[in-house]
Amino acid sequence: MSQWYKLQQLDSKFLEQVHQLYDDSFPMEIRQYLAVWLEGQDWEHAAIDYSLATLLFQNLLSQLDDQYSRFTQENNFLLQHNIRKSKRNLQNTFEEDPIFMAMMISRCLSDERKILSAAELADKSLFFEIEKMFTTVAESLQQVRQQLKKLEELEQKYTYETDPITQHKKILHDRTLALFKQLIQCSFVVERQPCMPTHPQRPLVLKTGVQFTVKLRLLVKLQELNYKLKVQVVFDKDVTEKNTVKGFRKFNILGTNTKVMNMEESNGSLSAEFRHLQLKEQKNVSRTNEGPLIVTEELHSLCFETTLEQGGITIDLETTSLPIVVISNVSQLPSGWASILWYNMLSNEPKNLSFFLNPPCARWSQLSEVLSWQFSSMTKRGLNADQLNMLGEKLLGANAGTDDGISWGRFCKENMNDKNFPFWLWIEGILELIKKYLLCLWNDGSIVGFISKDRERALLKDKENGTFLLRFSESSRDGAITFTWVEPSPEQPYYHSVEPYTKKELSAITVPDIIRTYKVMAAENIPENPLKFLYPNIPKDQAFGKYYSRSKEPAEPMDVDGGGKGYIKTELISVSEVHASSKLNTSDNLLPLSPEEFDEFSRVVGPAEIMVSR
């Protein structure tokens, strides 16, 4: 069994860690197509041997050619296109540096093994310990029942007037049977909550028409129960809100809604996994949109039922998922997830589906832990005390205490101060920005992120000229990042901040490359890079050098005679202007160049494609 196959069997939270290992430089589809071949090569050795790295690079391209031929025979045009694009990207990225490719693949395979080990450890240390306890108690109760039967046989042969067996056998039998039934009923659990595979980090939020998965388990491992239990899933069973809450929606379950529980080959656990369920809203012409709950506040549940018949006894089993939110548009996903967070933070009642008719307030001490967990669950780093203090001030004000209440509306529905979006959507936009464009920098601790302007100035005030830090913009709903650097002076230091970079800019150029190539037009229109040290005092090349997309090589001279080997290399450069009059003790965004200054800059810098800061 290949390592790649094992990874695909993991729980969603570990699969998300696998997703974070791969990007466009080495896409996951290549890992998928060439799984066995990749795992059979010595990438660790190739990472320090240029000849071997070059050989493996050429062999990798040949493997892709073979894969392309198979797709051609299958007339699969889309996969042909994807494999050609992947090969071209690999050539552009690694042809001149195959060792870097070997290092990257070696690291990915190593990180995969760590994820597998962590998953196995988590399973063994917690889940299987609980399962072992349930199974041991069940086996003990089974043995007691067997001993009671033997006592009944013995009673028929030998008994007397005050025989305690005769007097107490019914009580003992009923008590043992009740304990066994209760244990079996409690052992029937939802192991993995309903989740769309397309959004593994947002469980319990389901979109109509999109498949979702859910997994059931019986914590009692008895061989005689294998293939005995047929589980059926029911939507909103016995939910009173269907009749009491105005506008409450109703749904049908599409797909196979019954599964037989069987023992897994890997561990012998009894489980059933539904993988192809969908929800479809029932048409209701009389339904109104004027109900007390919006779509993302309306809570539903999935109920799972089965019956165990064994040894003359019948046990009805039933378990319920945690409350779920059903959305009809993916744009509702952030608000739906906010509802799930708020509910599970403040409620211990799994069937309180009317929760948002009167949602309780949260204390900041509670919410801060949830926010930090949200970042650590999607990345490798949570939020520190300074970052949480800044967020607390955003919600509560500078003088608020840790026990002050935060309303549901303040968290998710009301606009922040002078902004036209609520606090949670701002946080969600930053999380998406980190996940897509800033993950390595965030995990490394290179991004301060959440910091007030006063705190920013306090940190930079006594630092060397050109010391800068990275923080998130407070004015962008969809997430943006900027940097501020300090310029000391005899009177007071000057602080300069560039206009924030959004997803649009970061899709074209990475933050490390922005920092490496950033220029300002200072005195005499001479372009300079003012960024020297990442806060507190780390040389920028030391902090970001490993993420630069290319080495700082001079551009090849243009071959005017036409005998050259192609186009002159270009790169994106961010440019701002700083006038002497701009040395104000503010953090205002730097302005773009005037047309005349831009022409002068182009003449000095040479052939390059320049992205100008707005």
Salt bridges, closest charged atoms under 4 A:
ASP11 OD1 - ARG192 NH1 3.56
GLU16 OE2 - LYS435 NZ 3.51
GLU39 OE2 - ARG31 NH2 2.84
ASP49 OD2 - HIS45 NE2 3.64
ASP65 OD1 - LYS87 NZ 2.68
GLU112 OE1 - ARG31 NH2 2.70
GLU131 OE2 - ARG217 NH1 3.95
GLU131 OE1 - LYS221 NZ 3.96
GLU155 OE1 - LYS169 NZ 2.97
ASP174 OD2 - LYS170 NZ 2.77
ASP174 OD1 - HIS173 ND1 3.59
GLU191 OE1 - LYS215 NZ 3.97
GLU191 OE1 - ARG217 NE 2.50
ASP236 OD2 - HIS300 ND1 2.65
GLU264 OE2 - LYS215 NZ 2.89
GLU264 OE2 - ARG217 NH2 3.02
GLU273 OE2 - ARG192 NH2 2.22
GLU273 OE1 - ARG275 NH2 3.34
GLU297 OE2 - LYS413 NZ 3.02
GLU298 OE2 - ARG249 NE 2.83
GLU298 OE2 - HIS300 NE2 2.68
GLU305 OE2 - LYS237 NZ 2.19
GLU318 OE1 - LYS237 NZ 2.88
ASP386 OD2 - ARG455 NH2 3.54
ASP403 OD1 - ARG363 NE 3.75
ASP418 OD1 - LYS419 NZ 2.82
GLU428 OE2 - ARG202 NH2 3.05
ASP444 OD2 - LYS546 NZ 3.62
GLU456 OE2 - ARG471 NE 2.71
GLU474 OE1 - LYS394 NZ 3.06
GLU487 OE1 - HIS496 NE2 2.89
GLU487 OE2 - LYS583 NZ 2.84
GLU505 OE2 - ARG614 NH2 2.87
ASP513 OD1 - ARG516 NE 3.61
ASP541 OD2 - LYS552 NZ 3.04
GLU571 OE1 - ARG516 NH2 3.13
GLU577 OE1 - HIS579 NE2 2.62
GLU597 OE2 - HIS579 NE2 3.94
GLU600 OE2 - ARG603 NH2 2.61
